[in-house]
Amino acid sequence: MSPSPRSEQFDGRSRPSDTSARPARPARPARAGRPGGPEWSLAGARLLAKMLGELSYEGVLTPEPDDAAEAPATAYRLSLTDDVTYRFRARRSAYGHWTVDPDSVTPSQDPLRFLALAHDTVLGLSGDTTGHLARELLATLSADTRLRASALSAAHLADLDYAALEGHQTGHPWLIANKGRLGFSASDTDRWAPEARTPRRLPWIAAHRSLAHYRAVPALATPDLLYAEELAPGTRAAFARTVADHGRDPADYLWLPVHPWQWDETVAPLFAPCLADGSIIPLPTDNDLRLPQQSVRTFLNTSRPHARTVKLPLSILNTLVWRGLPTERTLAAPAVTAWVHSLRDSDDFLRDETRVILLGETASVTVEHPLYDRVPGVPYQYKELLGCIWREPLGPALAPGERARTLAALLHTDPAGRSFTAELVHRSGLAPADWLSRLFAALLPPLLRFLYRYGTVFSPHGENAIVVFDENDVPTRLAVKDFVDDINISAVPLPEHASMPDDVRAVLLTEPPGFLTQFIHSGLFVGVFRYLAPLCEEQLGVPEAAFWSLVRTEIMRHHERFPRMKDRYETFDLLTPRIERLCLNRNRLHLDGYRDRPERPHAAVHGTVPNPLHIP
C-alpha cells in the first residue's frame, strides 16, 4: 500500500509494502474480536440497546409500556413475531430520547439475532438493505470489541493529548453502525482505523496541471508557498527529481499525499490511463508520521505537530456517505475559509471575547478524473476520488496551558462506568452546574453570533466541535474544524452577506431560516446534549431539567447582550415549542439504503419532537 521501505517510492504497478512506524507484518485477526468472548458479548449488548433506543427515537420502532413488568413506567415491550416479544427497561428524556439499559433486554442481547427476527417485520427492510446492514453491524461490533479490550480509565484518558485521545473514542452516538467502513478488510482496519492508534507515513503523487487544480488563501497563493512550509528542502528536491526522471518538467505538476488504501483500491485502477501517460507520477513519501482521526480520512502530523492536517478522499462507505472529497467544495474550501475568517476577524465579539478558533482549510488540490467528471448522473462516489485539503493545525492556536478535546469525548464512559465528563468536573474543582455553565458559555456564544448576525451555521456535532480547556480543565472557548464541508447560510439574503465572494456564494448550501436552526439543534443539542444531559444527571447529580435550563439561560444571556438583534432572534428561533425530528438511521434503513446515487444523501425528517428549550 504505502511506499517500499527500500526505495520509499511506489510505481503504481504493484502493491508496495508498508512504511509505518513499525515493521510490516502479516494481517492478523482483530484483537479480542472473537465471537463468544466476553468483550464481544458486552459490545453486542450495548449495540442492541443503542439500536432499540435510536430506532425508537426516530419512530422506526414503537415500543409499548409493559404493564406486566414490576415498574411499568420504565419497562417496555416490542413484539417482533407472534412468538417473540422483546422486553427492556428504558429512560425517556428530552427530544423524545430513549436510554435503554443493555442488561435489561430479553430474550436475547445479540443485535444480529434481533436483526434476523425484525428485519422484515417491525423494521420493514428489504433483503439487500438487511444484508449490507448486517455487514456494517459486524464491522462496528468488531471495532467496539477491540476498543473495549484496550479501554483506559477516564482518569488516564484525561491525561492524553488531543491526537492520542481520538484513538479511544467510540464513534457517532446517534448512528447505529458507526464504524461500518464498507470497503475496508480486517487488515485495512488494523492499519488505518483510528482505534489502531498507529501513526504511518503517506506516499505522495505528482499530478499534471491539466488534471490538477490548486486553490489557497492569499497567504499561500502559489503551490511553492505551501510546499515550502509543508515539505523539507530535501523532500522537495526528491519530488522534483522523480518527475524529471520521468522526462517531465516538475513545474507542470502539483504534489499531494494520497491515502495508501485509496491508491491501491481506487487510484491505481481507475486512473490507470493517467499513470500510463505520465500525467500522474508516484512520488516517495515525505517521511512524516501521521495519525488517522475519527473521520478516518483526516490525518494529524505527529512528526511535526505544528504542520497542517491533511484530509484525503477515501472511497469507503461509512456513516451514511462515501468518504470522498467533493470536487466543487474542495476547490472552494480556501475561499470559504477566507470569508469566514474575515467575518470573525472584523467582529470584536468573535475575535476578542469568544476567541473562537476556526481551523481553516487553507489550501487544496483537486485532481479530475478524465471520464467520471465528464459524465452526468454518475454516482457521486466516482466524482470524489483524488485530492487533498490542508487544514490549519490546532496546536499553534492554543495558548500556553490550554488543552483541547473534541466535544464527543465528553460522552465517553470507561469500563468502570465513570464518564470522561465526571473526571474533568472533578479535576476542575467546580460544582457540576458551574462547570456546565462554563461549557455552555464556551460553546454557544460564537455559534449564536454566526447564526443571528451572519445567517451562517456550522454543523457543531461532537467531532467537529472542539472544547478548549484551561489548565484546570475548565471549558473556556470553542474551536471548529471541517466547517467548510458543513457550513450553510440563510436562503433569505442578509446585509452581512454582501461581502461574500461569488465563488463562495456559488458553493455554499442555503436553507430557509426556520431550518437553519436545525444545524444547532440536531448537531449540538440532539446530537450531543441529549446524551450528555442524562449522563450528567446520573453521574454529576444535575437534573436534566436543570441542564436544559442552563442551556436556555446562555441563549437568553446572548439575547439580552444584543437587544438590537431582536428581529434576528425571531427569524432564527431556537426556542420554538417543537422542532422537526431529523433521522440519520431511518435514511439508511428506509430511504437511500445502500444504492448508488448521483448526489450525497441528507438526513430524513420524520415528524416533530418537543423542544426542551421552550417555555410555554
Secondary structure, DSSP 4 states (H G I P E B T S, - for coil): ----TTTS---SSS-PPP-BSS------PPTT--TTSHHHHHHHHHHHHHHHHHHHHTTS---EE-TTSSSTTTEEEEE-SSS-EEEEEEEEEGGGEEEE-GGG-BS---HHHHHHHHTTTTS---HHHHHHHHHHHHHHHHHHHHHHHT---HHHHHTS-HHHHHTT----SS-SSTT--BT--HHHHHHHSGGG---EEEEEEEEETTTEEEEE-GGG-SHHHHHHHHS-HHHHHHHHHHHHHTT--GGGEEEEE--HHHIIIIIHHHTHHHHHHTSEEEEEEEEEEEEE-TTSSEEEESSSTTSPEEE--EEEEETTEEE---HHHHHHHHHHHHHHHHHHHT-HIIIIII--EE--EEEEEEE--TTGGGSTT--GGGGS-SEEEEE--SGGGSPTT-EEEEGGGGG-B-TTS-BHHHHHHHHHTS-HHHHHHHHHHHHHHHHHHHHHHH-EE----TTTEEEEE-TTS-EEEEEE-SHHHH-EEESS--GGGGG--HHHHHHSEEE-HHHHTHHHIIIIIIIIIHHHHHHHHHHH---HHHHHHHHHHHHHHHHHH-GGGHHHHHHT-S--SEEEEEESHHIIIIISTT---SS----EEEEEEE-TT---
